[in-house]
């Protein structure tokens, strides 16, 4: 990858680096879902820098601290959000030093002084009020182009079915059944996630019915439910993240993690609040253990509202 891409299009450069070269502490490549989350986090930090006329090659520790001060409005004390961002910034800054685009890594000393919270981190999610605001954004409008319809349907599916980004990318047209009185989505097994059929939450019926009809009638050579081009190429994780971010902005919302994971957690929490047991909600999410759902259930306490 050309070093010039970091100067002209840092988000694309970061995405390509994540998939081709970056590794975690165990020297293994990151999982697809982690890459999606990392790209979302990097995009938010890059937006912060651009708003202050800085770039990935010029920011200093004062900019990192300013970013964290802003981030504090969207996350609770005691979560791992700050630490995860600092590790992400440190990782790509070290890379930029290695390829001689930076002289120093301003995150290194800050990271050395950082400690993980002792308790289990609180998952990020939208509050019930903000969940409803985003649901409203998933409604149909008369002015939606084919691309806008697709992007809104993507967000509606994340929010109404709780799928991961990797699962959504592999969905086929026939996996979404919008014909019956209880529309549902067939999610094939992917990695550790279990295969399952998930009922579509009611707020997404109209947008998904219209999108599914348009997609079925299109002359596309592939069977992917969501395609990036008329030639049938599947959606890129970066594009899925942007769909979520745009929808959040339309709803007047922001969060420390604006990836599809935010909507997946919101979906799970909504079904817990509606009376779902740990086993039922874990099955909806394709999880073999109840750990994630147990953490989401703890957020239903009155003092735990996020978003």
N, C-alpha and C positions, 0 to 999 in steps of 0.2 A: 504494500500500500504506500502510495506517495505521501511524504510528510506534508506536502502542500495542502492536502485535503483537511488536515487539522486546522489550517488557517482559513480556508475558504468555506468549509462545511463541517464544523466540528462534530455535529450530531451524527452525520453519516460516517465520519472517520471513527468515532467512538464505537458505533454499531459494528462496523467492519472489524475493528480491533478486537472487540468482545468475542466475535465469532471465530476469528482466525488465529488469535495469539493469546488473549488474556486467559489467565488461570487463577484459581482460588488458592487458599493457603496450602491445600493438599496437592497443588500442581496439576490438578485436573481441570478440564474445560468445564465451564459453567453449564448447567442445565438450561433448556430453552426458556423455562419460566423465569429463571433467575436473570437471564439476558434481557428479557422483556422488562423486568422490574428495574434492572440497572440502567437501561436506556431511558426509561421514564424519569428516573432520579437524575441522571446526567442532564437530560433536557431541561429539567427545572433549574438546575444549577447554572447551566449555560444561559438560560433566559435571564436569570438574575444578573449574570455578568454583563450581558449585552445591554440591559437596562441602565447599567452604570458605566457604559463605554469601556468595558474590559473584555478580555478574551481568555481562552484557556492558557495562553502563553504569557499573560501579563498579571493575572490576579495574585494577590498576596494573602497573608494570614488575616489581615484586617477585613478583606472581602469575604473570606470563609466565615469569620465571626459574624459579619453583617448578615450573611445568608442564614446562619443559625438563629440569629435574633429574629429574623423574619419568619423562619420555619417554626419558631416556638408558638406562633399563633395557631398552628394547625396540628400540633401534637402534644400529648400529655407529658408531664415530667415523669421520668423513670422508665420511659420506653427506650428502645434501641435505635430509634430513628436517627438521632444525631450521630451516634457511633457508626451506623451503617453508611451514612453520607460521608463521614470523615474517612472511612476506609476506602470508599469509592473514589473520593478526590485524591487521596494519597496514592492509590493504585495507578490512576491514569497520569497523575503528575510525575510519578517515578518513571513511567513510560516516556513521557515527553522529555524528561531529563536525559534518558538513555538515548533518545534519537536526536538530542541536541536542539530541541525547540524551547527548552527552558534551561536556565542556569541552576535553579534550585527548586526544591519541593517544599512549599510553605506549609503543607499539611503534616509533614513528618514529625515535627516537635509536638504539635497539637495532639496527634494520635498517640504519641508516647505517654502523654499525661491523661489520656482518656481511659475509662473503665466501663465494662459492661455492667448494666444494672443487675443487682443480685436476684431480682424476682423475674418470673416469666414475663416477657414483653406483652403489652396489650396490642392485639391486632388492630390495624387501621380500618375504619369503616365509616359509612355515612350515617348520621343520626336519622331517626325515623322521619323527621321533618325534611331533611335534605334528601333522603331517599325518595320521598314523594315529589320533591322539586325536580329531581333528575328523571323520575318516571314521566312527569309531565312533558319533559323535553323529548321523550321518546314517542310522543304523539305525532300523527300525520299532519302535514301542512300542504297547502295547495302549491307552494312554490318550490317544492323539493325536486332537484334534478335527480337523475339516476344515481349519480355518485353520492349525493346527500342522502338519498333513500337508503343506499347500501350502508353508509356510515352510521346512520341512525339505527338501522336494523342490527348492526353489529353491537352497538351499545345496549340496545333493548335485549338482545340475546344474552349478553354478559349479565345484565341486571336481573333478567327474568328466569334464567336457568342455572346460573352459578358456574358456568364452564370456565376452564382455564384458557389462556391465549393459545396454547399448543393444541388443545382440543378443538377450539373454534376453527383453527386453520385447517384441520383435517375433516371437518364436517362436509358431507355430500348433500346434494339437493334432496335426495330421498330420505335423509335422516331427520328432516324437519317435517312433521306431519301437522298441517294446519287445516285438514279437512273435517275432522270430527268435532264433537262438542267440547272435547277436552284436548286441545292441541298439545303436542309433546315433542320432545327432541330425543333421538337416539344418539348416545355418546359412546363411541367405541373405546375399548381399553387403550390407554396410552400411558406408557411408563408405569408408575405405581398406581395411577388412577384406575378405578374399576369401571367396567362397562355398565351402563345404566340407561334407563329411559326416564327422562325428567319431564314432568308436566310444566308447560309454559305458564308463568304467572299472567293473570288476566290483563294487566295494563298493557302488555306487549302484543295482544292478539291482533289488533288492527294493523300495526306497522309491519309485523312479521307476515301476516296474510298477504298484504299488498306486495311486500318484497318477494315473498316466495313465488307469487304468481308472475311477477316481472322476471324473476330469475329463471323460472321454468320455461317461460316463453322466449327467452333470449337464445340467440344462435351461438352459444358458447361451446367450444369443442371439449371442455372438461366438465366433470361432475361436481367440482367444488362448490359448496353453497355460497361462499364469498370469494370473489376473484378480483385481482388487482387490475387486470387489463382485459380487453375484448378477446385476447388470445387464450384466456383461461388460466393465467398464472395465479398461484395462490397468494393470499395476503401476506405481507411481511410483518413481523412482530412490531416493528417501529410504527407502521401505519395504524395498527390496532391501538397502540398507545396514544397516538395523535387523535384517533376517533374519540377515545375516552376523555382526553384533555379538552377537546373542543366542546364536547357535550357538557362537561362540568362548567366550562366558562359560560355556555349558553344558559345554564341554570344558576349562574352567579356563585359558583362554588369553587373551592380549592382544597387540596389535601396534601399532606407531606409525601404520600405515595399516590400518584395519579395513574397507575397502571391498572390493567384489568383485575388484578388481585383486590383492589379496593372494592370493586363491584361484586366480586365473588364473596368477599367477607360480608358485604352489606346484604347480599342475597341470603347467606346462611343465617345471619343474625335476624333477618326478617322472619324466616321460617321458625326459628327458635322462639321468637316473641309471639308467633301465632300459635304456639303450643306444641311444636315438634319436639320429639325426644332426641337425645343425643344420637341414638342409633338411626332414627329416621333422617335427620339432617345430614349425618355423615354419609348415609347412602345416597342422598340427593347430590352431595358433593363428590361422590366417588372415593371416599376415604375409607381405608381399612381400619383406622383407629379413631377414637373419639377425642383426641388431644386438641385439635383445632376447634372443634365445636365446643368443647369444655371452656376454652379460653374465650370464645365468642359469647358464651352464656354468661360469663362473669361480667361482661360489659353491660348487661341489662340492669345492673344496679344504677340507681338514680344519679350517682356521682360520676358515672363512667362515660358520659356522652362525648363523642368525638365528631368532628366534621362540621 
